[in-house]
Amino acid sequence: MMGNGIEGRPREVKNGGRPGRRLVAFKAFVLGALVALAAYGMLNNGLFGEERWVPVAGVILALAFFTLFVSNFYTDVPRAGLVLVGLMTVLVSVKGLSLLWTISPPETVEELLRSSMYLATFAMALAALSSRRLVAPFMDGLFLISFAVGGFGMLQKINPAQYPTRTTDNVRIGSTVEYANTVAVVLGMGIILGLARMTQLKGPIVRGLYAVGLLVCSLALYFTLSRGGLVAAGLGMLVLFALSGNRLQMFANLLLFSVPLLWVVQQAQGLEKLFQTGIPPQERLSDGAALRTDVLIAAVVTFVLQAGYVTLKERYELLPGPRRALGASAVALVLLGVGFVGYTVVSQQLEKGGLLGTYATGVGKTEQANERLTSLSSNSRSEYWSVAWQEWKEHPLTGTGAGTFHYTWLENRPNFSGVRQVHNVYLEQGTETGAVAFLALAGFAVLLPFYAARGAWRAAGDRRLLLSGLTAASAVYLVHSALEWHWYIPPSTLFFFALAGVALKYAEKNETPTSQEAGY
């Protein structure tokens, strides 16, 4: 029956009452394959260029086609999953129909293939989660991907001569994805998943290692200098704390790696060549070596703090009174930090001519790239959005054809700059494929976190903790996509849709344990 969700043991699908172990094994293989393909893409230059991402799309679509002939593969997809698959199917169908009116058939065919790959990934991930035992390893796999991206990004700061970054200013880290803002969203999702998973773990050694991984990912996130990425990660963190029932312990875990993190960031401010634009990589080596020393010290301190905290926590239990006091202090500390950052940013923008004037301009070229973090400039996005909106108003139902904004911009641009994407995936659907496609993707973006958050709120124990992490991580991508073009960088979006499918399946699981789940 539809809507049964996940069971603690393999679902019985064979005659005679024996569990369908082959089906369960195949589903686990499919889920692992999706994670592996996301990892491959993430480490292969972000799959930039048709020669890289089209073969991956072919593998995913071939695998999806094969699953259609596997008996009972999709039988336990929950009703909420069918709704979201339906919305994605509408989106893909409209993009296919846009071949009838598109101004660039080749671009539309590419976008149709890309969107079909995402639909297949989401549907397979939704069906492939056959046991809740797979959720934690799945989150571990995604966190390891984020750690690999963040680790290589840190190498680009520590030794820029051997590991040069290919971002536009040659200062912000692009890691293996080669676009700083997409690196930021991958790291943001990974940090949320890692914090939730680490809070569930018990052993001091493994939690210490997880804390070091979170430190590295957080440092890499900072060095992307992505304002939108930092904001999206912050909002995701708020969602995580709002949904989770382990807030105080999670805050303690966050604090224990945040103190060394902030120390390294503060030390980095004195290493000016790490942020200086227009200089060759060789001139950054001395500051990179100093950064390496600071990171190693912070990693050791982070491991010791987390391992020591776990050891003490196992021996002593905090009384209710001190727990409430610590909780109130944590809230006050967060509010104070947010207020300080907000005041700093707003005051600097007022000195530069006002908030609205700053927003409408690009990020000015500065000698120090980290100065962009306090800018409220849309960095020309307001121009992209204006052109896209005006074009959508002229073709409200059909748009100009999937994947064609590049030509819309060339025709209507206010200057001679070039851009291929709107830098807002939702508006892009409207201007390229009309109102129906926009509503389909917007509906997906609203219903996915709604269903996942509802499931997390109703859950308890480890299930609530892990589901809160999955929900918050998906929110990071959905929020940041309103400012970026991650859709066109396949590894980040494959990462998201695999995550989204597992989150929804886990959220829609039956609340009442079956006899098969007893003792899990």
N, C-alpha and C positions, 0 to 999 in steps of 0.2 A: 504494500500500500504506500501511496505517497505520504510524505510528512512524518514518517516514523523516526527520521533522524539517525543518530549514531547509537550503536549498541556497544557494550563493553567487550563483547566477543564477536567472532565472525557471524554474519547473518546466515540463517539457515535457508538455503535456496534449493537444496537438492531433495529428491524423494528419499524417504527413509529417515529424515530428520538429521542428517549429517551436515555440519557446517560447510559452506562453500569456500573451503580454504584456498582453492585456486583463484576464485574471484577476489578474495581479500588480498591475496598476494599480488594479483595483477593490478588492483587498485593502488596498493602501496607502491608498485613499480611506476604507475602513471604519475602519482604525486611526486615521487622522487625525481622522475624525468623532468617534470615541470620546474622543480627547484634547480636541477642541474642545468637546464636550458637557460634559465634566468641568470645563473652564475656564469655560464659560458658567455652569454651576451655581455654581462657586466664587465668581464675581464677581457673582452675582445673589442676594445675601442668603442663600446656602447652600441655596437652593430650599426655604426654610421655607414651609409651607402648601401645600395640595393644588393651589391655582391655579398654583403654580410648578413643582412636581416632576412632577405627573401628565402635562402635555404632553411633558416630556422623556422620561418613561417610554414614552409613546406613540410618540415618534420612534424610540427604541431598539428597542422591540418590533417596530415596522413594518420597521425596517432588518434585524433578525434574521429576520423572516419572509421578506423578500425574498431574503436570502442562502441560504435553503433551496432556492431554485429556480435558484441559480447553480451550474452544473456544476463539480464538483471543488473547491468552496470549502472543504469540510471534510475532504477526502481525506487531507491530511497532518497531521491532528491526532494527536499521539503517544498511545500507550497510556496513559501516566500522565495525560494530559489527559482521556481518556475516563473514567478512574476518578474524577477530581475533578468533571467535568461530571455524572457519575452521582450523586455525593454531593449536589451542589447540586440536581439534579433531584429526588432523594428529599426534600430539605428543602422545596422548593417544593410538591411533591405533598402532603406531610403538611399543610402550611399550607392547601392547597386543601381537603383532606379535613376539616380542622377546622371548615369551614363547617357541618358536620353537627351539631356539638356546641358551637359557640362561644357565649359569653354576649353577644357584640356583633358581629353580622354585618357592619356597616359597617366597623368597625375591622379585621376579618379580611380583608375584600376589599381594603382599602388595603394591608395587609401582604403579601397575596398578589401584588398588582401590583408592590409595591416589590421583593420578593424575585425575582420573575420578571425584572424589569429588571436586577438584578445577575447572574442566571444568564445572560441574553442577552449582557450585556457581557463576562463572562468567556469564554463560548464563542466570541464573535466575535473577541475579542483573541487567543485561543489559535489560531484559524484564520488570522487576518489577517496574522500575521508571516510573510512569504514569503521574506525575505532578511535575513541578519544585518547587512546594510548599514543596515537601518532601525532597529536597536537604539539606536545612539548618538543619532540625531535624536529618537527616541521619548523617551529619557531627557532630552534637552535640553528637549523640550516640557513634560514633567512638572516639570522644575526651574524653567522659566519660570513655570509656574502657581504653584509654591510661592513664587517670588520676588515675584510680583505680590501674593500674599496677605500675605507678610511686609512688602513695601514699603508697602502701604496701612496695615498695622498700625503701622509706625513713624511714619507721618504722624499717626496717632491720638495717639501720645505727643508728637510734636513740636508739633502744633497741634491740641489737643483741642477748641478752640472751633469751628474750621472742619470738623474731621473727628472728631465725637464718637463715642466707643465706646458700644455698647449692652449691655455686660455688666452683671451684677447690681450690681457695686460701682462701675461707671463708672471703674475704674482699670485692670483687666486688659484687654489689647487683644482685641477680637473680630474685627477686620478686616472683610472682606466676608462672612465666614461667620457672625459674630455669636455664636459660642460659643467661648470661649477654649481649652477643652481640645481641641476639634476643630481649631482653628487650629494648636494645638501638634502634633497628629499629622501634619497636612499638611506643616508645616514640618520635622518630624523626618524624614519620608520624603524630602522635597526635599533636605535637607542630606546625607543618606546618598547619594542619587543624584548630587548635585552633586560631592561629594568624590571618588567613584569616577570620574565622567566627567572631572573636572579632572585627575586623576592620569594619565588616558590621553592628554590633549591635549599638544601639543608647543610651540606658539607662545607666546611670553611675553605678548603682548597679550591673547589670548583667555583664557589662564590667569589673568592679572591681573584681567580682568573677572569671570571665574568666582569668583575669590577674594573680590571685593567683594560679589558676590551671596550667597556663603556667609556673609559677615560680616553682611549685612542680615538674612538668614533666621535666623541664630543669635541676633542681638539681639532680633528679634521673638519667637523662641521663649522667650527669657528673660522678656520683658515680658508673655507670656501668664500667667506665674506659675503654670504648670501643673506640679505635682509629678509626676504620672503621665506627662505628655508628656516632661519632661526625663529621667525614668528610662527610658522606652521608647526615646528617642533614644540614650541612653547604651548600652543593651543592643544596639540596632541597630548602633552603632559598634563594639562588641566583636565582633559577628557579622561585620561587614565586615572587620575586621583579621584575624579568625581564618581567613576563607576566602580572602582576597586573597593573591596572591604578591608584591605591591608594598608591603609593610608599611612599610619605612623611608621610601620616597619619600612614601607617603601620610601618614605621621606628620609628615614635614617640611612637607607642604602644610597639614595640620591645625594645626601649631604656628604657621605663618606668619600665619594669620588669627586664631588664638586669642589671640595676644599683644595685638593691637589690640582684640579683642573684650573680653578681660578688663579692659583699661584703661578702655574705655567703661563697662562694668558697674560698675567701682570708682568712676568719676566720678559715675555715676548715684546711688550711695548717698548722696552729698552733696546731691542734688536732691530733697529730701524731698517736695515737692509732687507729684512724679511718682507717688508711691505713696500719698499721703494720701487717705483716704476722706472723703466727706461735704463736699467743697468744690466750688464751681462750676468749670467748665472754664477760665473766664477767669483764675482765680488760678493756673493751671498754666502759663500762656503763657511766663512768664519762664524757668522751669525747662525748658520745652520748647525754647525758643530755645537755651539752653545745651547741651542734649542734641544739638540739630541741629549745632552747631559741633563737638562731640566726635565725632559720627558722621562728619562730612565729613573731619575730620582722620584718623580711623581708616581711612576708605575709601581715602584717598590713600596712607597708609602701607602698607595691605594690598596695594594694587596694585603699589607700588614693590617691596615685599619679594618678592612672588610673581614679578614680571617679572624682578627681579634674580637670584632663585634659579634660574629656568629658564635664564637667559643663562649663569650660572656653571656650571650642571650640563652644559650642552652643550659647554663648553670643557674641563672638568676631570672626572675620574672618581675617585671615592672608593675608596681601597684597602680590602681585606678587613678588616684590623685595625681601623681607625677605624670602619668600618661596623658591626662587631660591638659595639664600644664604644658607639656611638651607639644601637644597638638596645637594649642593656642599660640605658642611661641612660633611654631612652624608657619601658621597662617599669617601671623604678624610679619615674620621675616620675608615671606613671599610678597606680601602687599608692599612692604618697604622697598624691596628690590624692584618691583614693577614700577612703583612711583618714582624711584630715583632714575631709572632708565627713561621713563616717559618724560620726566622733567628735563633731563639732559638733552634728549633729542629735540623736543619742542623748542627749548630755549635757543639751541643752536640754529634751528631753522628760522626762528623769528629774527635773529641777528642777520640772517642772509637774505631777508626780504619777504618773509611771510610764508605760511604753510602752503597756500594754494599756488602761489607763484613757483615755489620749489617743486611741487608735485608735477606741474606741467612741463618742467624742463628735464633735460637729461642729467645724468650724474656727471658733473664736471670732472675734467682730468685733473688729478692731484698728484703731488709727489709721493704721497703715502696712500696706498690703496685701502688701508683700513679706515680711512676717513669716510668712506662711503657708508659705513655701518650706521652713522647717525644722520644720513640723508633721507628725506622723505620723497625724493624724486621718483617718479614712475619710470625713469630711464627710457623715455620715448614710448612706453606702453600706452599712454593716453592717446597718442597719435594713432597707433595701430588699432586701438579699440574704436576710436572715432571713425576711421575709414571703414572698419568692419561693420559697425552699426549702420552707417549711412548706406552701405551696399545691401545690407540685410533688409532695410526698409524698402529698397527698390524691388527686391525679390523675396518677399516674406515667406512664401510657401515652398519655394524650390531652392533658393540660393543660387550660387554660380556653379555648383558642382563640387563634389568632395575633393579636397586637396588642392583647391585652386586659389587660395587667398593670395599667393605670391603674385598672380596676375592682377588681382584686384588692387593690390598695393601699388604695383607698377603704374597702373592707370590713374590712380587717385592720390598718390603720395604727395605730401606738402613739401618734400625736399628730395634730394637725390640718394637718400639712404636705401639700402636693400634689406628686405626681410621676407621670410617665407611663411612664418606662422603668426597668428594673432597674439600669441602669448596669453591666451585665455581659452582653454579647451572647450568651455561651454559656449562662449560667444562664437567660437570658430565653427561649431556645428550649425549655428543659426545662419551665419553669413554664407557658409558653403552649401548646406543641405536643407535649410529652411526650418520652419517652426516645429515640424513633427520630430525631426532628428534632435533638435534642441531639447524638446520636452522629454524625449526618450532618455537622453543622457542625464539631464537634470533630475528626472525621476529616479534613475539609478543612483545618482549621487546623494539623493535625499533618503531613499528607502533603505539602501544598504546600511548606513550608520544607524538608522532607526531600528531596523530588525536586530542588528547586532547589539546595540545598546540595550534594547528591551530584553534580549536574552541574557546579557551580562547582569542587568539589574535584578532579574529573577533568579539568577544562579547563586551558588554559595561555594565557599571553600576555594580550592585550587581552580575549579572550573570558572568561577567568577573572576579570579585573578588573571588567568590566561586569556579569557574572553575579553576582559577589559583591555589587555594589551593589544590583542588583534584589532579590536574596534578603534582604539586610539591611533594605532599605526595606519589603518586605512583612512582615518580622518586627516592625517598629515598629508597624504597624497591628494585627497579630494580638495582640500583647502588650497594647497600650493598650486594645483592645476588651474586655479582661477587667475594665476599670475604667470604661468609658464607654459611650455610646449613639451612637457614630458611624454605626452601621447606619441610624439614622433621620435622618441628615443626608446626603442622597444624594450630593452632590459628592465628599465625602471617600471614600465607599465605591465610587463609580464610578472614582475615581482609583486606588483599591486594586485593584479587579478587573481593570481594564485592565493595570495593572502586573503583577498575578499571572499573567494569561494570557500576556503576553510573556515573563515570567521562566521560566515552565514550558516554553513552546515552545523558547526559547533553550537551556534546560538539557537538553532531551531530544534535541537535535540529534545526528546521527551524529558520532562522534569522528573517523572516517577521512574525510579530504577526498575529494570526488569530482573527476573531471577538470574538471567545470564550476567547482569552487571553487579550482582551482590558481591561484596568483598573487594571490589576494584579499588 
